Amino acid sequence: MRETILEILSESNAKIRINADKNLLEERLIDSFEIVNIVMKLEDAFHIEINPELIVSANFQTVDSIVKLVQDIVEKENGEI
């Protein structure tokens, strides 16, 4: 899952793969417009729906926060929570 998310993010900005441990927003590696594109790609890649209420900066600050967001949604949609 993490590798797929890194691939999606690096399509927006190749520097993300190198700076995967950085705060993506503070480092200006992604912005709000790119988040919308990333959300669509995540939904397609993982066959999930990301509720608009979850599209907040805290869920897109780091690669790990995005991985956690996707994992939580996948688990919820699969009835694992």
Secondary structure as GFF3:
##gff-version 3
##sequence-region A 1 81
A	DSSP	alpha_helix	2	12	.	.	.	ID=ss1
A	DSSP	alpha_helix	15	18	.	.	.	ID=ss2
A	DSSP	alpha_helix	32	46	.	.	.	ID=ss3
A	DSSP	three_ten_helix	52	54	.	.	.	ID=ss4
A	DSSP	three_ten_helix	57	60	.	.	.	ID=ss5
A	DSSP	alpha_helix	63	77	.	.	.	ID=ss6
###
